[in-house]
Amino acid sequence: MSDYIVRATAADNQIRAFAITSRDLVEKARQIHNTSPVATAALGRTLSAGAMMGSMMKGEQDLLTLQIRGDGPLGGITVTADSKAQVKGYVNEPAVLIPANAKGKLDVSGAIGRGMLQVIRDLGMKEPYAGQTELQTGEIAEDLTYYFATSEQIPSSVGLGVLLNRDNTVRQAGGFIIQLMPYTEEKVIDALEKRLAAMSSVTELLDRGLSPEGILEDLLGEFGLTVNDTVPAAFSCSCSRERVEKAIISIGSKEIRDMIRDGKPIEVKCHFCNEAYTFTIEDLKEILNKAKR
Ligand code: ZN
């Protein structure tokens, strides 16, 4: 089974809900970046959220970026997703190792530390829409819940999880986002809060064999769940030699001339997928010609 997102509504459209199973894409990210267990968990949670939030956008070219900057040893996390739930991301310090937290779990909060969460939506307008909130716990799900409530005024509940095998490969990954419309009745809110408080963790449910549909049914079944559609999700990077060339052109003729004078080929690595692009002196001379045009 590969990764996908379920989009649903409940309680006569008073609730909208998303759930994802994301094991394959988180495992791919782990392999690409060779992340330590706590870095896999932090990146995996953010990728899972990013894919769901990406799928909330409408336009083909729309892009969502989640950026977490913390004072902990992980440094930061950057995740970008499009409206088709194609997602990519990286952490600043993929090798970070820290002791488990008091519950014996991977200490994502300790790895991230205190800092800020930024959400940027590029919807093809002149200016991208950006909202920023302070990290609440550094566990990511709670931080996004707080972001939705304060920056977008949408009462939400976010659950995210990554469970590893003994060999540190990804056993389960997934999450959900539940959002309340402004007209949601009090009794629905109260019942949902009770339901959420009683639920098991996302990874526990996935490990029990539940699908994203099953997780939403478990959470929202009593409110009358309607599954609207499913969207495949994947780790995918759109970088290419042409794009890297454009990036080199954008740094300016003077810098390119300096590189040529150094007499050594340059290697540019994509942060998101670690793909390396090498440019020889001849390549750089060609790029310089394009830059002058
Ligand atoms: Zn790339």
py3Dmol code that shows the C-alpha trace and the ligand (Angstrom):
import py3Dmol

protein = """\
ATOM      1  CA  MET A   1       0.000   0.000   0.000  1.00  0.00           C
ATOM      2  CA  SER A   2       1.438   3.369  -0.886  1.00  0.00           C
ATOM      3  CA  ASP A   3       0.800   6.757   0.662  1.00  0.00           C
ATOM      4  CA  TYR A   4      -2.412   8.699   0.304  1.00  0.00           C
ATOM      5  CA  ILE A   5      -4.601  11.349   1.887  1.00  0.00           C
ATOM      6  CA  VAL A   6      -8.307  11.043   2.586  1.00  0.00           C
ATOM      7  CA  ARG A   7     -10.393  14.204   2.494  1.00  0.00           C
ATOM      8  CA  ALA A   8     -13.690  14.091   4.303  1.00  0.00           C
ATOM      9  CA  THR A   9     -16.432  16.078   5.998  1.00  0.00           C
ATOM     10  CA  ALA A  10     -18.622  15.289   8.993  1.00  0.00           C
ATOM     11  CA  ALA A  11     -21.541  16.683  10.996  1.00  0.00           C
ATOM     12  CA  ASP A  12     -23.237  18.164   7.908  1.00  0.00           C
ATOM     13  CA  ASN A  13     -20.089  19.967   6.747  1.00  0.00           C
ATOM     14  CA  GLN A  14     -19.461  21.539  10.155  1.00  0.00           C
ATOM     15  CA  ILE A  15     -16.241  19.539  10.316  1.00  0.00           C
ATOM     16  CA  ARG A  16     -13.675  19.053   7.572  1.00  0.00           C
ATOM     17  CA  ALA A  17     -11.037  16.394   8.007  1.00  0.00           C
ATOM     18  CA  PHE A  18      -7.860  15.067   6.422  1.00  0.00           C
ATOM     19  CA  ALA A  19      -5.898  11.931   7.235  1.00  0.00           C
ATOM     20  CA  ILE A  20      -2.721  10.569   5.706  1.00  0.00           C
ATOM     21  CA  THR A  21      -0.698   7.413   5.720  1.00  0.00           C
ATOM     22  CA  SER A  22       2.835   8.491   4.807  1.00  0.00           C
ATOM     23  CA  ARG A  23       5.200   5.639   5.616  1.00  0.00           C
ATOM     24  CA  ASP A  24       6.751   5.387   2.150  1.00  0.00           C
ATOM     25  CA  LEU A  25       7.402   9.082   1.720  1.00  0.00           C
ATOM     26  CA  VAL A  26       8.892   9.420   5.205  1.00  0.00           C
ATOM     27  CA  GLU A  27      11.086   6.352   4.608  1.00  0.00           C
ATOM     28  CA  LYS A  28      12.225   7.882   1.312  1.00  0.00           C
ATOM     29  CA  ALA A  29      13.119  11.118   3.111  1.00  0.00           C
ATOM     30  CA  ARG A  30      15.015   9.085   5.729  1.00  0.00           C
ATOM     31  CA  GLN A  31      17.051   7.342   3.045  1.00  0.00           C
ATOM     32  CA  ILE A  32      17.764  10.538   1.061  1.00  0.00           C
ATOM     33  CA  HIS A  33      18.928  12.514   4.092  1.00  0.00           C
ATOM     34  CA  ASN A  34      20.237   9.629   6.192  1.00  0.00           C
ATOM     35  CA  THR A  35      18.375  11.038   9.187  1.00  0.00           C
ATOM     36  CA  SER A  36      18.864   9.908  12.776  1.00  0.00           C
ATOM     37  CA  PRO A  37      15.735   8.504  14.513  1.00  0.00           C
ATOM     38  CA  VAL A  38      14.710  11.799  16.130  1.00  0.00           C
ATOM     39  CA  ALA A  39      15.368  13.682  12.875  1.00  0.00           C
ATOM     40  CA  THR A  40      13.285  11.110  10.965  1.00  0.00           C
ATOM     41  CA  ALA A  41      10.415  11.664  13.402  1.00  0.00           C
ATOM     42  CA  ALA A  42      10.649  15.470  13.205  1.00  0.00           C
ATOM     43  CA  LEU A  43      10.937  15.539   9.413  1.00  0.00           C
ATOM     44  CA  GLY A  44       8.319  12.800   8.964  1.00  0.00           C
ATOM     45  CA  ARG A  45       5.725  14.609  11.071  1.00  0.00           C
ATOM     46  CA  THR A  46       6.330  17.851   9.164  1.00  0.00           C
ATOM     47  CA  LEU A  47       6.198  16.113   5.765  1.00  0.00           C
ATOM     48  CA  SER A  48       2.908  14.428   6.723  1.00  0.00           C
ATOM     49  CA  ALA A  49       1.376  17.745   7.785  1.00  0.00           C
ATOM     50  CA  GLY A  50       2.774  19.507   4.721  1.00  0.00           C
ATOM     51  CA  ALA A  51       1.261  16.967   2.328  1.00  0.00           C
ATOM     52  CA  MET A  52      -2.189  17.385   3.930  1.00  0.00           C
ATOM     53  CA  MET A  53      -1.957  21.195   3.999  1.00  0.00           C
ATOM     54  CA  GLY A  54      -0.734  21.176   0.389  1.00  0.00           C
ATOM     55  CA  SER A  55      -3.796  19.183  -0.629  1.00  0.00           C
ATOM     56  CA  MET A  56      -6.020  21.918   0.887  1.00  0.00           C
ATOM     57  CA  MET A  57      -4.883  24.343  -1.842  1.00  0.00           C
ATOM     58  CA  LYS A  58      -6.710  24.588  -5.150  1.00  0.00           C
ATOM     59  CA  GLY A  59      -4.332  25.858  -7.849  1.00  0.00           C
ATOM     60  CA  GLU A  60      -2.020  23.625  -9.900  1.00  0.00           C
ATOM     61  CA  GLN A  61       0.944  25.938  -9.233  1.00  0.00           C
ATOM     62  CA  ASP A  62       0.173  26.657  -5.575  1.00  0.00           C
ATOM     63  CA  LEU A  63       2.984  25.918  -3.143  1.00  0.00           C
ATOM     64  CA  LEU A  64       2.928  25.541   0.615  1.00  0.00           C
ATOM     65  CA  THR A  65       6.066  25.815   2.748  1.00  0.00           C
ATOM     66  CA  LEU A  66       6.348  24.911   6.419  1.00  0.00           C
ATOM     67  CA  GLN A  67       9.405  26.303   8.127  1.00  0.00           C
ATOM     68  CA  ILE A  68      10.400  25.536  11.681  1.00  0.00           C
ATOM     69  CA  ARG A  69      13.344  27.368  13.228  1.00  0.00           C
ATOM     70  CA  GLY A  70      14.412  26.313  16.695  1.00  0.00           C
ATOM     71  CA  ASP A  71      17.314  26.774  19.092  1.00  0.00           C
ATOM     72  CA  GLY A  72      17.690  23.003  19.613  1.00  0.00           C
ATOM     73  CA  PRO A  73      20.346  20.750  18.017  1.00  0.00           C
ATOM     74  CA  LEU A  74      18.168  19.947  14.964  1.00  0.00           C
ATOM     75  CA  GLY A  75      18.349  23.599  13.893  1.00  0.00           C
ATOM     76  CA  GLY A  76      15.339  23.708  11.624  1.00  0.00           C
ATOM     77  CA  ILE A  77      12.982  21.930   9.262  1.00  0.00           C
ATOM     78  CA  THR A  78      11.836  23.025   5.813  1.00  0.00           C
ATOM     79  CA  VAL A  79       9.024  21.266   3.958  1.00  0.00           C
ATOM     80  CA  THR A  80       7.378  22.257   0.682  1.00  0.00           C
ATOM     81  CA  ALA A  81       4.250  20.692  -0.786  1.00  0.00           C
ATOM     82  CA  ASP A  82       2.065  21.328  -3.810  1.00  0.00           C
ATOM     83  CA  SER A  83      -1.690  20.966  -4.197  1.00  0.00           C
ATOM     84  CA  LYS A  84      -1.251  17.403  -5.491  1.00  0.00           C
ATOM     85  CA  ALA A  85       0.341  16.348  -2.180  1.00  0.00           C
ATOM     86  CA  GLN A  86       3.794  16.008  -3.695  1.00  0.00           C
ATOM     87  CA  VAL A  87       6.062  16.933  -0.821  1.00  0.00           C
ATOM     88  CA  LYS A  88       9.762  17.371  -0.108  1.00  0.00           C
ATOM     89  CA  GLY A  89      11.807  18.528   2.844  1.00  0.00           C
ATOM     90  CA  TYR A  90      14.978  18.527   4.873  1.00  0.00           C
ATOM     91  CA  VAL A  91      16.290  19.218   8.354  1.00  0.00           C
ATOM     92  CA  ASN A  92      19.361  21.348   9.078  1.00  0.00           C
ATOM     93  CA  GLU A  93      21.174  18.715  11.175  1.00  0.00           C
ATOM     94  CA  PRO A  94      20.051  15.240  10.027  1.00  0.00           C
ATOM     95  CA  ALA A  95      22.518  13.342  12.252  1.00  0.00           C
ATOM     96  CA  VAL A  96      21.344  14.788  15.593  1.00  0.00           C
ATOM     97  CA  LEU A  97      21.224  12.256  18.426  1.00  0.00           C
ATOM     98  CA  ILE A  98      19.628  13.099  21.775  1.00  0.00           C
ATOM     99  CA  PRO A  99      18.328  10.939  24.634  1.00  0.00           C
ATOM    100  CA  ALA A 100      14.684   9.797  24.673  1.00  0.00           C
ATOM    101  CA  ASN A 101      12.214  11.983  26.569  1.00  0.00           C
ATOM    102  CA  ALA A 102      10.655  11.166  29.951  1.00  0.00           C
ATOM    103  CA  LYS A 103       8.068   8.929  28.253  1.00  0.00           C
ATOM    104  CA  GLY A 104      10.830   6.936  26.540  1.00  0.00           C
ATOM    105  CA  LYS A 105       9.875   8.406  23.151  1.00  0.00           C
ATOM    106  CA  LEU A 106      11.934  10.172  20.506  1.00  0.00           C
ATOM    107  CA  ASP A 107      12.398  13.696  21.841  1.00  0.00           C
ATOM    108  CA  VAL A 108      11.324  15.802  18.863  1.00  0.00           C
ATOM    109  CA  SER A 109      10.562  18.742  21.133  1.00  0.00           C
ATOM    110  CA  GLY A 110      14.072  18.606  22.635  1.00  0.00           C
ATOM    111  CA  ALA A 111      15.655  18.376  19.178  1.00  0.00           C
ATOM    112  CA  ILE A 112      13.767  21.433  17.909  1.00  0.00           C
ATOM    113  CA  GLY A 113      13.893  23.567  21.050  1.00  0.00           C
ATOM    114  CA  ARG A 114      12.187  26.945  21.247  1.00  0.00           C
ATOM    115  CA  GLY A 115      11.506  28.964  18.140  1.00  0.00           C
ATOM    116  CA  MET A 116       9.049  29.842  15.405  1.00  0.00           C
ATOM    117  CA  LEU A 117       6.777  28.089  12.935  1.00  0.00           C
ATOM    118  CA  GLN A 118       6.164  29.806   9.636  1.00  0.00           C
ATOM    119  CA  VAL A 119       3.585  28.801   7.028  1.00  0.00           C
ATOM    120  CA  ILE A 120       3.976  30.311   3.567  1.00  0.00           C
ATOM    121  CA  ARG A 121       1.367  29.836   0.843  1.00  0.00           C
ATOM    122  CA  ASP A 122       2.394  30.894  -2.638  1.00  0.00           C
ATOM    123  CA  LEU A 123      -0.903  31.055  -4.508  1.00  0.00           C
ATOM    124  CA  GLY A 124       0.476  32.791  -7.593  1.00  0.00           C
ATOM    125  CA  MET A 125      -0.407  36.269  -6.276  1.00  0.00           C
ATOM    126  CA  LYS A 126       2.066  39.134  -6.180  1.00  0.00           C
ATOM    127  CA  GLU A 127       2.966  38.384  -2.569  1.00  0.00           C
ATOM    128  CA  PRO A 128       2.903  34.953  -0.944  1.00  0.00           C
ATOM    129  CA  TYR A 129       0.726  34.683   2.156  1.00  0.00           C
ATOM    130  CA  ALA A 130       2.817  34.058   5.264  1.00  0.00           C
ATOM    131  CA  GLY A 131       1.802  33.469   8.870  1.00  0.00           C
ATOM    132  CA  GLN A 132       4.102  32.943  11.807  1.00  0.00           C
ATOM    133  CA  THR A 133       3.568  31.742  15.351  1.00  0.00           C
ATOM    134  CA  GLU A 134       5.780  30.833  18.264  1.00  0.00           C
ATOM    135  CA  LEU A 135       6.401  27.116  18.820  1.00  0.00           C
ATOM    136  CA  GLN A 136       4.261  25.854  21.706  1.00  0.00           C
ATOM    137  CA  THR A 137       5.799  22.442  22.428  1.00  0.00           C
ATOM    138  CA  GLY A 138       8.107  21.733  19.482  1.00  0.00           C
ATOM    139  CA  GLU A 139       6.223  18.464  18.934  1.00  0.00           C
ATOM    140  CA  ILE A 140       4.896  19.939  15.647  1.00  0.00           C
ATOM    141  CA  ALA A 141       1.258  18.761  15.854  1.00  0.00           C
ATOM    142  CA  GLU A 142       0.486  21.058  18.804  1.00  0.00           C
ATOM    143  CA  ASP A 143       2.421  23.840  17.112  1.00  0.00           C
ATOM    144  CA  LEU A 144       0.274  23.544  13.990  1.00  0.00           C
ATOM    145  CA  THR A 145      -2.913  23.401  16.077  1.00  0.00           C
ATOM    146  CA  TYR A 146      -1.843  26.674  17.703  1.00  0.00           C
ATOM    147  CA  TYR A 147      -0.906  28.155  14.310  1.00  0.00           C
ATOM    148  CA  PHE A 148      -4.329  27.364  12.808  1.00  0.00           C
ATOM    149  CA  ALA A 149      -6.146  28.813  15.835  1.00  0.00           C
ATOM    150  CA  THR A 150      -4.195  32.055  16.151  1.00  0.00           C
ATOM    151  CA  SER A 151      -2.936  32.855  12.659  1.00  0.00           C
ATOM    152  CA  GLU A 152      -5.856  31.567  10.578  1.00  0.00           C
ATOM    153  CA  GLN A 153      -8.625  31.646  13.215  1.00  0.00           C
ATOM    154  CA  ILE A 154      -9.599  28.058  12.363  1.00  0.00           C
ATOM    155  CA  PRO A 155     -10.134  25.853  15.434  1.00  0.00           C
ATOM    156  CA  SER A 156      -8.290  22.651  14.518  1.00  0.00           C
ATOM    157  CA  SER A 157      -6.916  19.478  15.927  1.00  0.00           C
ATOM    158  CA  VAL A 158      -3.712  18.068  14.439  1.00  0.00           C
ATOM    159  CA  GLY A 159      -2.263  14.620  15.145  1.00  0.00           C
ATOM    160  CA  LEU A 160       1.035  13.452  13.648  1.00  0.00           C
ATOM    161  CA  GLY A 161       3.197  10.427  14.256  1.00  0.00           C
ATOM    162  CA  VAL A 162       6.209   8.462  13.054  1.00  0.00           C
ATOM    163  CA  LEU A 163       6.980   5.001  14.415  1.00  0.00           C
ATOM    164  CA  LEU A 164      10.326   3.342  13.667  1.00  0.00           C
ATOM    165  CA  ASN A 165      11.402  -0.278  13.412  1.00  0.00           C
ATOM    166  CA  ARG A 166      14.304  -1.574  15.490  1.00  0.00           C
ATOM    167  CA  ASP A 167      16.641  -0.956  12.539  1.00  0.00           C
ATOM    168  CA  ASN A 168      15.418   2.695  12.462  1.00  0.00           C
ATOM    169  CA  THR A 169      13.544   2.305   9.176  1.00  0.00           C
ATOM    170  CA  VAL A 170      10.017   3.750   9.163  1.00  0.00           C
ATOM    171  CA  ARG A 171       7.364   1.336  10.399  1.00  0.00           C
ATOM    172  CA  GLN A 172       4.370   3.693  10.330  1.00  0.00           C
ATOM    173  CA  ALA A 173       3.854   7.371   9.616  1.00  0.00           C
ATOM    174  CA  GLY A 174       0.730   9.429   9.303  1.00  0.00           C
ATOM    175  CA  GLY A 175      -1.524  12.058  10.727  1.00  0.00           C
ATOM    176  CA  PHE A 176      -4.797  13.904  10.643  1.00  0.00           C
ATOM    177  CA  ILE A 177      -6.072  17.475  10.584  1.00  0.00           C
ATOM    178  CA  ILE A 178      -9.598  18.174  11.772  1.00  0.00           C
ATOM    179  CA  GLN A 179     -11.015  21.666  11.326  1.00  0.00           C
ATOM    180  CA  LEU A 180     -14.203  23.271  12.586  1.00  0.00           C
ATOM    181  CA  MET A 181     -16.229  25.637  10.451  1.00  0.00           C
ATOM    182  CA  PRO A 182     -17.272  28.919  12.141  1.00  0.00           C
ATOM    183  CA  TYR A 183     -20.887  27.734  12.470  1.00  0.00           C
ATOM    184  CA  THR A 184     -20.098  24.456  14.271  1.00  0.00           C
ATOM    185  CA  GLU A 185     -22.603  23.763  17.073  1.00  0.00           C
ATOM    186  CA  GLU A 186     -21.356  23.646  20.671  1.00  0.00           C
ATOM    187  CA  LYS A 187     -22.590  20.105  21.199  1.00  0.00           C
ATOM    188  CA  VAL A 188     -20.545  18.902  18.198  1.00  0.00           C
ATOM    189  CA  ILE A 189     -17.451  20.669  19.560  1.00  0.00           C
ATOM    190  CA  ASP A 190     -17.919  19.133  23.022  1.00  0.00           C
ATOM    191  CA  ALA A 191     -18.438  15.625  21.667  1.00  0.00           C
ATOM    192  CA  LEU A 192     -15.425  15.943  19.348  1.00  0.00           C
ATOM    193  CA  GLU A 193     -13.188  17.153  22.163  1.00  0.00           C
ATOM    194  CA  LYS A 194     -14.141  14.113  24.236  1.00  0.00           C
ATOM    195  CA  ARG A 195     -13.501  11.836  21.266  1.00  0.00           C
ATOM    196  CA  LEU A 196     -10.061  13.350  20.600  1.00  0.00           C
ATOM    197  CA  ALA A 197      -9.064  13.130  24.256  1.00  0.00           C
ATOM    198  CA  ALA A 198      -9.873   9.414  24.285  1.00  0.00           C
ATOM    199  CA  MET A 199      -8.191   8.433  21.025  1.00  0.00           C
ATOM    200  CA  SER A 200      -5.002   6.394  20.643  1.00  0.00           C
ATOM    201  CA  SER A 201      -1.993   7.826  18.815  1.00  0.00           C
ATOM    202  CA  VAL A 202      -2.069   7.909  15.012  1.00  0.00           C
ATOM    203  CA  THR A 203       0.806   5.455  14.684  1.00  0.00           C
ATOM    204  CA  GLU A 204      -0.873   3.058  17.108  1.00  0.00           C
ATOM    205  CA  LEU A 205      -4.014   3.103  14.965  1.00  0.00           C
ATOM    206  CA  LEU A 206      -1.999   2.629  11.766  1.00  0.00           C
ATOM    207  CA  ASP A 207      -0.019  -0.173  13.372  1.00  0.00           C
ATOM    208  CA  ARG A 208      -3.298  -1.845  14.306  1.00  0.00           C
ATOM    209  CA  GLY A 209      -4.005  -1.927  10.575  1.00  0.00           C
ATOM    210  CA  LEU A 210      -6.339   1.047  10.301  1.00  0.00           C
ATOM    211  CA  SER A 211      -6.346   2.980   7.020  1.00  0.00           C
ATOM    212  CA  PRO A 212      -6.656   6.801   6.933  1.00  0.00           C
ATOM    213  CA  GLU A 213     -10.376   6.207   6.252  1.00  0.00           C
ATOM    214  CA  GLY A 214     -10.466   3.988   9.343  1.00  0.00           C
ATOM    215  CA  ILE A 215      -8.788   6.642  11.488  1.00  0.00           C
ATOM    216  CA  LEU A 216     -11.343   9.269  10.429  1.00  0.00           C
ATOM    217  CA  GLU A 217     -14.180   6.780  10.959  1.00  0.00           C
ATOM    218  CA  ASP A 218     -12.790   6.049  14.423  1.00  0.00           C
ATOM    219  CA  LEU A 219     -12.670   9.786  15.245  1.00  0.00           C
ATOM    220  CA  LEU A 220     -15.687  11.148  13.419  1.00  0.00           C
ATOM    221  CA  GLY A 221     -17.932   8.157  12.723  1.00  0.00           C
ATOM    222  CA  GLU A 222     -20.490   9.255  15.315  1.00  0.00           C
ATOM    223  CA  PHE A 223     -20.900  12.609  13.503  1.00  0.00           C
ATOM    224  CA  GLY A 224     -21.721  11.053  10.147  1.00  0.00           C
ATOM    225  CA  LEU A 225     -18.523  10.909   8.123  1.00  0.00           C
ATOM    226  CA  THR A 226     -18.529  11.522   4.358  1.00  0.00           C
ATOM    227  CA  VAL A 227     -15.303  10.635   2.542  1.00  0.00           C
ATOM    228  CA  ASN A 228     -15.022  13.039  -0.406  1.00  0.00           C
ATOM    229  CA  ASP A 229     -11.903  11.753  -2.160  1.00  0.00           C
ATOM    230  CA  THR A 230      -8.434  10.310  -1.795  1.00  0.00           C
ATOM    231  CA  VAL A 231      -5.209  11.862  -3.097  1.00  0.00           C
ATOM    232  CA  PRO A 232      -1.953   9.940  -3.608  1.00  0.00           C
ATOM    233  CA  ALA A 233       0.960  11.508  -1.707  1.00  0.00           C
ATOM    234  CA  ALA A 234       4.674  11.120  -2.415  1.00  0.00           C
ATOM    235  CA  PHE A 235       8.117  12.529  -1.709  1.00  0.00           C
ATOM    236  CA  SER A 236       9.078  14.252  -4.921  1.00  0.00           C
ATOM    237  CA  CYS A 237      11.553  16.961  -5.864  1.00  0.00           C
ATOM    238  CA  SER A 238      11.177  19.074  -8.979  1.00  0.00           C
ATOM    239  CA  CYS A 239      14.799  20.199  -9.190  1.00  0.00           C
ATOM    240  CA  SER A 240      16.618  19.929 -12.515  1.00  0.00           C
ATOM    241  CA  ARG A 241      19.885  21.014 -14.112  1.00  0.00           C
ATOM    242  CA  GLU A 242      18.022  23.846 -15.876  1.00  0.00           C
ATOM    243  CA  ARG A 243      16.652  25.157 -12.567  1.00  0.00           C
ATOM    244  CA  VAL A 244      20.074  25.046 -10.930  1.00  0.00           C
ATOM    245  CA  GLU A 245      21.482  26.905 -13.964  1.00  0.00           C
ATOM    246  CA  LYS A 246      18.850  29.605 -13.517  1.00  0.00           C
ATOM    247  CA  ALA A 247      19.801  29.872  -9.859  1.00  0.00           C
ATOM    248  CA  ILE A 248      23.468  30.338 -10.812  1.00  0.00           C
ATOM    249  CA  ILE A 249      22.514  32.985 -13.393  1.00  0.00           C
ATOM    250  CA  SER A 250      20.543  34.830 -10.702  1.00  0.00           C
ATOM    251  CA  ILE A 251      23.640  35.296  -8.520  1.00  0.00           C
ATOM    252  CA  GLY A 252      25.140  37.577 -11.187  1.00  0.00           C
ATOM    253  CA  SER A 253      27.882  37.768 -13.820  1.00  0.00           C
ATOM    254  CA  LYS A 254      30.550  38.957 -11.417  1.00  0.00           C
ATOM    255  CA  GLU A 255      30.208  35.893  -9.181  1.00  0.00           C
ATOM    256  CA  ILE A 256      30.158  33.538 -12.175  1.00  0.00           C
ATOM    257  CA  ARG A 257      33.353  35.164 -13.494  1.00  0.00           C
ATOM    258  CA  ASP A 258      34.944  34.600 -10.066  1.00  0.00           C
ATOM    259  CA  MET A 259      34.018  30.911 -10.233  1.00  0.00           C
ATOM    260  CA  ILE A 260      35.566  30.601 -13.700  1.00  0.00           C
ATOM    261  CA  ARG A 261      38.731  32.349 -12.476  1.00  0.00           C
ATOM    262  CA  ASP A 262      38.985  29.809  -9.616  1.00  0.00           C
ATOM    263  CA  GLY A 263      39.440  27.211 -12.369  1.00  0.00           C
ATOM    264  CA  LYS A 264      37.580  24.402 -10.577  1.00  0.00           C
ATOM    265  CA  PRO A 265      34.287  22.749 -11.454  1.00  0.00           C
ATOM    266  CA  ILE A 266      31.510  23.560  -8.985  1.00  0.00           C
ATOM    267  CA  GLU A 267      29.013  21.185  -7.437  1.00  0.00           C
ATOM    268  CA  VAL A 268      25.554  22.379  -6.415  1.00  0.00           C
ATOM    269  CA  LYS A 269      23.508  20.083  -4.195  1.00  0.00           C
ATOM    270  CA  CYS A 270      19.730  20.273  -3.927  1.00  0.00           C
ATOM    271  CA  HIS A 271      18.818  20.755  -0.243  1.00  0.00           C
ATOM    272  CA  PHE A 272      15.580  18.857  -0.673  1.00  0.00           C
ATOM    273  CA  CYS A 273      16.691  15.670  -2.448  1.00  0.00           C
ATOM    274  CA  ASN A 274      20.500  15.748  -2.182  1.00  0.00           C
ATOM    275  CA  GLU A 275      20.885  15.453  -5.965  1.00  0.00           C
ATOM    276  CA  ALA A 276      24.298  16.864  -6.967  1.00  0.00           C
ATOM    277  CA  TYR A 277      24.746  18.929 -10.134  1.00  0.00           C
ATOM    278  CA  THR A 278      28.293  19.500 -11.387  1.00  0.00           C
ATOM    279  CA  PHE A 279      29.249  22.404 -13.648  1.00  0.00           C
ATOM    280  CA  THR A 280      32.616  22.422 -15.421  1.00  0.00           C
ATOM    281  CA  ILE A 281      34.479  25.612 -16.339  1.00  0.00           C
ATOM    282  CA  GLU A 282      33.093  25.215 -19.886  1.00  0.00           C
ATOM    283  CA  ASP A 283      29.549  24.947 -18.463  1.00  0.00           C
ATOM    284  CA  LEU A 284      30.142  28.058 -16.360  1.00  0.00           C
ATOM    285  CA  LYS A 285      31.368  29.997 -19.404  1.00  0.00           C
ATOM    286  CA  GLU A 286      28.160  29.088 -21.225  1.00  0.00           C
ATOM    287  CA  ILE A 287      26.105  30.124 -18.206  1.00  0.00           C
ATOM    288  CA  LEU A 288      28.025  33.432 -18.115  1.00  0.00           C
ATOM    289  CA  ASN A 289      27.040  34.052 -21.755  1.00  0.00           C
ATOM    290  CA  LYS A 290      23.389  33.414 -20.865  1.00  0.00           C
ATOM    291  CA  ALA A 291      23.680  35.679 -17.827  1.00  0.00           C
ATOM    292  CA  LYS A 292      24.884  38.577 -20.000  1.00  0.00           C
ATOM    293  CA  ARG A 293      21.930  38.280 -22.344  1.00  0.00           C
TER     294      ARG A 293
END
"""
ligand_1 = """\
1
ZN
Zn 15.980 18.231 -5.608
"""
view = py3Dmol.view(width=600, height=400)
view.addModel(protein, "pdb")
view.setStyle({"model": 0}, {"cartoon": {"style": "trace"}})
view.addModel(ligand_1, "xyz")
view.setStyle({"model": 1}, {"stick": {}})
view.zoomTo()
view.show()
